Structures are given as structure tokens and as C-alpha cells.
């Protein structure tokens, strides 16, 4: 629930902050916040006794993983640039529509 709430308010707050912060710096700050959040989650998981092992990435998955990382870096940059050109409400609606489109793409491709 907290992640959904933070995701929902990210566009309006970013739009407000973009008046004084450049778009690339704002995207970097969003990534920094996500990294700090994941650090706390990782620390909490490491204190538990039952650790799960993750599957290793094979050569076949490597191009997809690199593509995913590249797109994941580009997405917030384009979002922040787009926020400078549109209203926060439009960007927020498009952010929510992204979830629907991603689901449809996954349905048709996979």
C-alpha cells in the first residue's frame, strides 16, 4: 500500500519540484529514494533466518536483462522531461495507464 501511495504522489510532487530542479537530477533523486527503500527492505530480509536463493541469470536471459536495465534507467528520465511539458494530472493518469498497457503487452507477447 505504501509503494502504491508513493507511486501515486510521485508525479505531482515531481512536477512541483521540477520548477527548481533539472529533470535529470529529479530522475536521479527518484532512483536514490528507491535505492534507499530497497536497502531497508534488504536489511530486514537479511535479519530473517530463512533465506531464499534466487535463480542465476543465464546467457540466454542476459540480453533481456540488459535491455530491461536500459529501459528502466530511461523511463524516469523521460517521465521527468515529460512532466516539464504537461500537467501533473495528465502525467499521473498516463502513469496509471502504463500499468494497463504493460499488462496488455505481457498478455500478447508472453
N, C-alpha and C positions, 0 to 999 in steps of 0.2 A: 504494500500500500504506500509506503514511504517513497519507493522508487517511482511509482506512478505519479504521485503528487509532485515530486521534484521534476519529473519529466514534463508534467503539465505546466509548471510555472517557469520552466527554463526559457521559453521563447519570450514571454512578456518582460521578465526581468532582464534578459539579454538585450532586448530592444531598448530598454531604459538605459542600460549601461553602455550600449553602443554609441550613445551621444558623446561620450568622453573617451571610450576605449576603442582602438582599431579592431576590425573584425578578426584578424588572425590571432591577436593577443586574447581576445574573448574566447575563441575556439580553444586556444591553449589552456586558458583558465578552466574551461569546462572539462577538458581532459584531466587536468591536475586534480580537480574536485572528484572526478570519477576514480582516479587512481588512489586518492586518499581513502575514499569509501571502500574500495576493494582491498586496500591494505588492512583496514579494520576487520573486514569480513574474513580475510586470510588469517589474521592473528587469532580471531575467535575460533576458526575451524582447526587451527593447529593446536589449540588447547584441548580439544576433544581427543579421546583415546582411540576411537575407531576411525582410522584414516582410510579413505578410498583411493585406490590407484586409478589414474587416468590412462586411457589408451595412448600409445605413442603415435605421432604423426608419421605416416609412411611417405615414400617418394611420390606415390600416386596422388596423395592429398596436398602435397606441397604447393603446386601452382594455385589451387583454390584458396589455400591459407594465405598465400602472399597477396592474391587478389582481394581477399576479404580485408586484410590489414590495410592495403592501399585505399580501398573504398571507405573503410572505417575512419581513416585519417582525413580523407577529402570531404566526407559528409558534413562534419561540423563547420569546416571552413566555408563550404558553400551555403550552409544554413545561416551563418553569421553575415556573409555577404548579401544573401537574400533578405535578411532582416533589415539591412540598411536601405533596401529598395521597396519594402512593403510594410504594411501594418502588422503589429504583433498578433492581432486576432486572425488575420489571414494566414500568417505563418503557423500559428497554433493549430488551426484547422487542417492545414496541409500536413503538419506533423502527425496528427491523428489519422489522416487519410493514408499516410505512409504505412501504417500498420496493416491496413486493409490491402493495400497494393502488394506489400511484401508477402502477405498470406496468399494472395491470388497467384503471384509469381511462383511461390513454392508449390502451390497446388498444380499448376500447369506444367512446371518444369520437372518436379520430382514425383 
